[in-house]
Amino acid sequence: MPNPPDPVELAERVAAAVAAHPAVAALHGGIYNDIATYLPGRKLVGVRIGEGDEPVEVAVVLRADRPIPEVVRSLRRDVSRLCGGAAVDITVADILVPEELL
């Protein structure tokens, strides 16, 4: 039976994958800035790896160029795959609207 992934390494991989998504403008800490993973000497904002049966939590700021439900489904699928099929909660904390659309 393989060892479970290191939560710190997993959080970093999730953060990198989410940040690389074309519709994601930034990771976000959530309304209380509590969606985060504490690493040695720093705080990785926007990703919290749940313990046991707890879901993986991700909070993002999205660009307004794609349908939000489509982006959330894509992020949830990608993160779940990285985390061995774990449940994933996505929080859309804000939407970045291009100035020309305002």
C-alpha positions as CSV (number, residue, x, y, z in Angstrom):
1,M,0.0,0.0,0.0
2,P,1.6,3.4,-1.0
3,N,2.2,6.0,1.6
4,P,-0.2,8.9,1.6
5,P,1.3,12.1,0.0
6,D,2.9,14.6,2.3
7,P,0.3,17.3,3.0
8,V,2.8,20.1,2.5
9,E,3.9,18.8,-0.9
10,L,0.4,18.1,-1.9
11,A,-0.7,21.6,-1.0
12,E,2.1,23.1,-3.0
13,R,1.1,20.9,-6.0
14,V,-2.5,21.9,-5.7
15,A,-1.6,25.6,-5.5
16,A,0.6,25.4,-8.6
17,A,-2.1,23.5,-10.6
18,V,-4.8,25.9,-9.6
19,A,-2.7,29.0,-10.2
20,A,-1.8,27.7,-13.7
21,H,-5.5,27.4,-14.7
22,P,-6.2,30.1,-17.3
23,A,-9.3,31.4,-15.6
24,V,-7.7,31.8,-12.2
25,A,-6.3,35.3,-11.5
26,A,-5.1,34.4,-8.0
27,L,-5.4,32.2,-5.0
28,H,-7.4,33.8,-2.1
29,G,-7.5,33.2,1.6
30,G,-11.3,33.2,1.8
31,I,-13.5,35.7,3.7
32,Y,-11.6,35.2,7.0
33,N,-8.2,34.4,5.3
34,D,-8.4,31.0,6.9
35,I,-8.1,28.9,3.7
36,A,-4.4,28.3,3.9
37,T,-1.7,25.7,4.6
38,Y,1.0,26.6,7.1
39,L,4.4,25.7,5.8
40,P,7.8,26.1,7.5
41,G,8.4,29.8,7.6
42,R,5.4,30.8,5.4
43,K,1.7,30.5,4.8
44,L,0.3,29.1,1.5
45,V,-2.9,31.0,1.0
46,G,-5.8,29.6,-0.9
47,V,-5.3,25.8,-0.3
48,R,-6.1,23.8,2.8
49,I,-5.7,20.0,2.6
50,G,-8.3,18.4,4.8
51,E,-7.5,15.6,7.2
52,G,-9.1,12.2,7.0
53,D,-12.5,12.6,5.2
54,E,-12.4,16.4,5.3
55,P,-12.5,18.0,1.8
56,V,-9.6,19.8,0.2
57,E,-10.5,23.6,0.2
58,V,-9.5,26.0,-2.5
59,A,-10.3,29.7,-2.7
60,V,-9.7,31.7,-5.9
61,V,-10.2,34.9,-7.7
62,L,-11.4,34.2,-11.2
63,R,-11.2,36.1,-14.4
64,A,-14.6,37.1,-15.9
65,D,-13.9,35.6,-19.3
66,R,-15.4,32.1,-18.8
67,P,-18.6,30.7,-17.2
68,I,-18.0,30.3,-13.5
69,P,-19.7,26.9,-13.1
70,E,-17.6,25.5,-15.9
71,V,-14.4,26.8,-14.3
72,V,-15.4,25.5,-10.8
73,R,-16.1,22.0,-12.3
74,S,-12.8,22.0,-14.0
75,L,-10.9,23.1,-10.9
76,R,-12.7,20.6,-8.7
77,R,-12.0,17.7,-11.2
78,D,-8.3,18.7,-11.5
79,V,-7.7,19.1,-7.8
80,S,-9.6,15.9,-6.9
81,R,-7.3,13.9,-9.3
82,L,-4.2,15.4,-7.7
83,C,-5.6,14.4,-4.3
84,G,-6.5,10.8,-5.0
85,G,-10.2,11.4,-5.6
86,A,-10.8,13.5,-2.4
87,A,-13.8,15.8,-2.2
88,V,-13.0,19.4,-3.1
89,D,-14.7,22.6,-2.0
90,I,-14.1,25.6,-4.3
91,T,-14.7,29.1,-3.0
92,V,-14.9,31.9,-5.6
93,A,-13.9,34.8,-3.5
94,D,-13.9,37.4,-6.2
95,I,-14.2,38.0,-9.9
96,L,-11.7,40.1,-11.8
97,V,-13.5,42.1,-14.5
98,P,-11.4,43.7,-17.3
99,E,-11.6,47.5,-17.2
100,E,-13.1,47.7,-20.6
101,L,-16.2,45.8,-19.4
102,L,-16.8,48.2,-16.5
